[in-house]
Amino acid sequence: PYPHFREALYAATGLEIGVPEMLLIGERNFNMLKLAAARQGYTRTDDGLPARLREPLPRGNSAHEAIPENVLQAAIDEYYKLRGWDDYGPTDEKLAQLGMRDFIGLVERGDQ
């Protein structure tokens, strides 16, 4: 799918952007969404799966099994770590790494 995105981007903007740049743009966008949510007060405790997806499966190899809460929380913790986020959203270090210095300090953290 990358060539199609690249062609569409070029057609719309006249800019030729490679894969690394497109990935960086995507990561910036994703962090901007998380930053906006953080500014509205959403934190790590608001992330998880809907109740329906935590119910035991009715059939199949994992019938009557559900994702244990500790496993889900560990997966979310790892996801946040890989993203460069803390419990409140993108860290200042992550924002700097992405060249988003204008947004440093905008996330209100519990320890402030």
Short mmCIF file of the C-alpha atoms (twelve columns), coordinates in Angstrom:
data_MODEL
# 
_entry.id   MODEL 
# 
loop_
_atom_site.group_PDB 
_atom_site.id 
_atom_site.type_symbol 
_atom_site.label_atom_id 
_atom_site.label_alt_id 
_atom_site.label_comp_id 
_atom_site.label_asym_id 
_atom_site.label_seq_id 
_atom_site.Cartn_x 
_atom_site.Cartn_y 
_atom_site.Cartn_z 
_atom_site.pdbx_PDB_model_num 
ATOM 1   C CA . PRO A 1   0.000   0.000   0.000  1 
ATOM 2   C CA . TYR A 2   2.933   2.391   0.526  1 
ATOM 3   C CA . PRO A 3   3.368   3.193   -3.195 1 
ATOM 4   C CA . HIS A 4   -0.304  4.208   -3.385 1 
ATOM 5   C CA . PHE A 5   0.036   6.568   -0.412 1 
ATOM 6   C CA . ARG A 6   3.229   7.976   -1.858 1 
ATOM 7   C CA . GLU A 7   1.607   8.573   -5.244 1 
ATOM 8   C CA . ALA A 8   -1.473  10.173  -3.676 1 
ATOM 9   C CA . LEU A 9   0.677   12.414  -1.503 1 
ATOM 10  C CA . TYR A 10  2.740   13.451  -4.496 1 
ATOM 11  C CA . ALA A 11  -0.399  14.135  -6.555 1 
ATOM 12  C CA . ALA A 12  -1.867  16.264  -3.755 1 
ATOM 13  C CA . THR A 13  1.248   18.146  -2.671 1 
ATOM 14  C CA . GLY A 14  3.988   17.684  -5.246 1 
ATOM 15  C CA . LEU A 15  6.224   16.393  -2.451 1 
ATOM 16  C CA . GLU A 16  8.200   13.197  -2.820 1 
ATOM 17  C CA . ILE A 17  8.388   11.605  0.613  1 
ATOM 18  C CA . GLY A 18  10.172  8.366   1.421  1 
ATOM 19  C CA . VAL A 19  9.168   5.618   3.815  1 
ATOM 20  C CA . PRO A 20  11.121  6.935   6.845  1 
ATOM 21  C CA . GLU A 21  9.559   10.373  6.489  1 
ATOM 22  C CA . MET A 22  6.076   8.922   6.093  1 
ATOM 23  C CA . LEU A 23  6.533   6.806   9.214  1 
ATOM 24  C CA . LEU A 24  7.692   9.888   11.130 1 
ATOM 25  C CA . ILE A 25  4.649   11.839  9.954  1 
ATOM 26  C CA . GLY A 26  2.411   8.990   11.095 1 
ATOM 27  C CA . GLU A 27  4.090   8.820   14.491 1 
ATOM 28  C CA . ARG A 28  3.766   12.581  14.931 1 
ATOM 29  C CA . ASN A 29  0.069   12.387  14.075 1 
ATOM 30  C CA . PHE A 30  -0.509  9.529   16.510 1 
ATOM 31  C CA . ASN A 31  1.280   11.417  19.285 1 
ATOM 32  C CA . MET A 32  -0.693  14.563  18.478 1 
ATOM 33  C CA . LEU A 33  -3.939  12.628  18.964 1 
ATOM 34  C CA . LYS A 34  -2.694  11.270  22.299 1 
ATOM 35  C CA . LEU A 35  -1.533  14.741  23.305 1 
ATOM 36  C CA . ALA A 36  -4.981  16.177  22.533 1 
ATOM 37  C CA . ALA A 37  -6.606  13.442  24.627 1 
ATOM 38  C CA . ALA A 38  -4.168  14.126  27.471 1 
ATOM 39  C CA . ARG A 39  -5.028  17.823  27.357 1 
ATOM 40  C CA . GLN A 40  -8.674  16.807  27.850 1 
ATOM 41  C CA . GLY A 41  -7.742  14.835  30.962 1 
ATOM 42  C CA . TYR A 42  -7.522  11.317  29.543 1 
ATOM 43  C CA . THR A 43  -4.766  9.231   31.126 1 
ATOM 44  C CA . ARG A 44  -3.437  5.676   31.132 1 
ATOM 45  C CA . THR A 45  -6.334  4.576   33.340 1 
ATOM 46  C CA . ASP A 46  -8.772  5.422   30.525 1 
ATOM 47  C CA . ASP A 47  -7.122  2.991   28.097 1 
ATOM 48  C CA . GLY A 48  -8.157  -0.622  27.854 1 
ATOM 49  C CA . LEU A 49  -10.579 -2.882  26.080 1 
ATOM 50  C CA . PRO A 50  -14.358 -2.534  26.030 1 
ATOM 51  C CA . ALA A 51  -16.129 -4.844  28.468 1 
ATOM 52  C CA . ARG A 52  -17.446 -6.998  25.619 1 
ATOM 53  C CA . LEU A 53  -13.905 -7.864  24.531 1 
ATOM 54  C CA . ARG A 54  -12.976 -8.884  28.069 1 
ATOM 55  C CA . GLU A 55  -15.751 -11.473 28.307 1 
ATOM 56  C CA . PRO A 56  -14.906 -15.180 28.091 1 
ATOM 57  C CA . LEU A 57  -15.097 -16.553 24.566 1 
ATOM 58  C CA . PRO A 58  -18.178 -18.702 23.947 1 
ATOM 59  C CA . ARG A 59  -16.467 -21.313 21.745 1 
ATOM 60  C CA . GLY A 60  -13.253 -22.321 20.016 1 
ATOM 61  C CA . ASN A 61  -9.825  -23.258 21.343 1 
ATOM 62  C CA . SER A 62  -10.075 -20.587 24.034 1 
ATOM 63  C CA . ALA A 63  -13.704 -21.220 24.977 1 
ATOM 64  C CA . HIS A 64  -14.584 -19.951 28.443 1 
ATOM 65  C CA . GLU A 65  -11.287 -18.038 28.601 1 
ATOM 66  C CA . ALA A 66  -10.921 -14.290 28.978 1 
ATOM 67  C CA . ILE A 67  -7.913  -12.018 28.930 1 
ATOM 68  C CA . PRO A 68  -6.737  -11.777 32.540 1 
ATOM 69  C CA . GLU A 69  -6.720  -8.172  33.737 1 
ATOM 70  C CA . ASN A 70  -3.060  -8.372  34.780 1 
ATOM 71  C CA . VAL A 71  -2.096  -9.583  31.284 1 
ATOM 72  C CA . LEU A 72  -4.058  -6.764  29.652 1 
ATOM 73  C CA . GLN A 73  -2.503  -4.151  31.939 1 
ATOM 74  C CA . ALA A 74  1.000   -5.511  31.284 1 
ATOM 75  C CA . ALA A 75  0.379   -5.309  27.528 1 
ATOM 76  C CA . ILE A 76  -0.820  -1.709  27.819 1 
ATOM 77  C CA . ASP A 77  2.212   -0.855  29.969 1 
ATOM 78  C CA . GLU A 78  4.517   -2.314  27.322 1 
ATOM 79  C CA . TYR A 79  2.673   -0.440  24.570 1 
ATOM 80  C CA . TYR A 80  3.086   2.857   26.432 1 
ATOM 81  C CA . LYS A 81  6.775   2.125   26.958 1 
ATOM 82  C CA . LEU A 82  7.297   1.377   23.254 1 
ATOM 83  C CA . ARG A 83  5.457   4.575   22.299 1 
ATOM 84  C CA . GLY A 84  7.552   6.713   24.642 1 
ATOM 85  C CA . TRP A 85  4.589   7.667   26.794 1 
ATOM 86  C CA . ASP A 86  4.051   7.802   30.529 1 
ATOM 87  C CA . ASP A 87  0.722   7.506   32.354 1 
ATOM 88  C CA . TYR A 88  -0.277  10.970  31.116 1 
ATOM 89  C CA . GLY A 89  0.650   10.751  27.434 1 
ATOM 90  C CA . PRO A 90  3.670   11.591  25.290 1 
ATOM 91  C CA . THR A 91  6.702   12.456  27.380 1 
ATOM 92  C CA . ASP A 92  8.578   15.678  26.757 1 
ATOM 93  C CA . GLU A 93  11.497  13.551  25.587 1 
ATOM 94  C CA . LYS A 94  9.292   11.815  23.008 1 
ATOM 95  C CA . LEU A 95  7.923   15.114  21.752 1 
ATOM 96  C CA . ALA A 96  11.469  16.468  21.393 1 
ATOM 97  C CA . GLN A 97  12.546  13.327  19.546 1 
ATOM 98  C CA . LEU A 98  9.705   13.845  17.064 1 
ATOM 99  C CA . GLY A 99  10.541  17.518  16.553 1 
ATOM 100 C CA . MET A 100 7.382   18.603  18.366 1 
ATOM 101 C CA . ARG A 101 9.121   20.998  20.744 1 
ATOM 102 C CA . ASP A 102 6.249   23.506  20.642 1 
ATOM 103 C CA . PHE A 103 4.140   20.977  22.549 1 
ATOM 104 C CA . ILE A 104 6.620   20.232  25.333 1 
ATOM 105 C CA . GLY A 105 5.191   20.973  28.760 1 
ATOM 106 C CA . LEU A 106 1.551   20.999  27.641 1 
ATOM 107 C CA . VAL A 107 0.615   17.711  29.294 1 
ATOM 108 C CA . GLU A 108 -0.392  18.177  32.915 1 
ATOM 109 C CA . ARG A 109 1.069   15.325  34.903 1 
ATOM 110 C CA . GLY A 110 -0.070  14.127  38.313 1 
ATOM 111 C CA . ASP A 111 3.220   15.078  39.926 1 
ATOM 112 C CA . GLN A 112 3.046   18.723  38.854 1 
# 
